[in-house]
Amino acid sequence: MKIIICPDPAHVAVLAARLLADQVRGRPESVLGLATGRTMEAIYRRLVGTARADGVDFGAVTTFNLDEYVGLPGGHAQSYRHYMHAHLFAHVDLAPERTHVPDGAAPDADAEAAGYEARIAQAGGIDLQLLGLGENGHIGFNEPLSALASRTRVVTLAQATLAQNAGMFGGDPSRVPTRAITMGTGTILEARRTLMVVTGARKAAIAARAIEGPVSAAVPGSALQFHPDCLVLLDAAAASGLAQRDAIEWQMRHDPELVAIQPARSAGP
Ligand SMILES: O=P(O)(O)OC[C@H]1O[C@](O)(CO)[C@@H](O)[C@@H]1O
């Protein structure tokens, strides 16, 4: 794992968006693995801005999202297909037929999961997989104790996830669908590059377990320690539980784009 700690989520978003844009510029026919969640919103905002300002061509890009709630059709306001449309797909020149999100309304969710896995393989596998980290350590919707070798499948969501994601459902955990289709941890590990993004003090403890703890199905994000090309971007709050943070590299100081958004220094002694 390579770790970069930024001072705040704004810098994290700049770096993550740049990595995605550079991937597309370097390989216009890239297959991107995409994630949803609050952490990703600033990243997609920045990526859309970069695409508009500097002209990133998504015309030949293929995307595969990590997961979708079972029971929600793509047009549902809380579906991840809808999230992706709102935050990215509607704002860049991605071909709709090349954007893939599991169909949460498929009549046979197990068959949909198996077909999704096959479509990833047919596309040649994922070049760069973007990932968030759940407060309980999940990646995608691979909840604690998911097999590290798991494939795309239907899962039951943990109570902690229902609570964490309730905000999108009017704050009521009982309205969050209890099942989802998710890429497996094993599927995720097959991506050629992985980029995990973690921000906020609430994730400090789980980030430390994922990055520095033992690799364990109890913390699915820890499986990324086995990935040969994994970059983790954290803000200072999420990194505050890391034992090794003083040794970790920064790429801030001489980077004009990052220096430009340096927050103002607080007045102090
Ligand atoms: O960024 P958040 O909202 O904390 O979510 C963490 C992760 O959990 C998920 O909601 C489950 O896939 C992801 O979409 C996200 O990356």
The ligand as a MOL file (V3000), in Angstrom:
LIG
                    3D

  0  0  0     0  0            999 V3000
M  V30 BEGIN CTAB
M  V30 COUNTS 16 16 0 0 0
M  V30 BEGIN ATOM
M  V30 1 O -18.4420 7.5930 1.8100 0
M  V30 2 P -19.4120 7.0070 2.7830 0
M  V30 3 O -20.7700 7.6130 2.6230 0
M  V30 4 O -18.9000 7.0530 4.1590 0
M  V30 5 O -19.6120 5.4710 2.4020 0
M  V30 6 C -18.5720 4.5230 2.5070 0
M  V30 7 C -18.7890 3.4050 1.5230 0
M  V30 8 O -19.9330 2.6290 1.7860 0
M  V30 9 C -20.7290 2.4930 0.6320 0
M  V30 10 O -21.8670 3.2880 0.8320 0
M  V30 11 C -21.1300 1.0600 0.3350 0
M  V30 12 O -20.7600 0.6940 -0.9230 0
M  V30 13 C -19.8970 3.0090 -0.4880 0
M  V30 14 O -20.7300 3.5200 -1.4390 0
M  V30 15 C -18.9520 3.9360 0.1440 0
M  V30 16 O -17.7480 3.9800 -0.5220 0
M  V30 END ATOM
M  V30 BEGIN BOND
M  V30 1 2 1 2
M  V30 2 1 2 3
M  V30 3 1 2 4
M  V30 4 1 2 5
M  V30 5 1 5 6
M  V30 6 1 6 7
M  V30 7 1 7 8
M  V30 8 1 7 15
M  V30 9 1 8 9
M  V30 10 1 9 10
M  V30 11 1 9 11
M  V30 12 1 9 13
M  V30 13 1 11 12
M  V30 14 1 13 14
M  V30 15 1 13 15
M  V30 16 1 15 16
M  V30 END BOND
M  V30 END CTAB
M  END
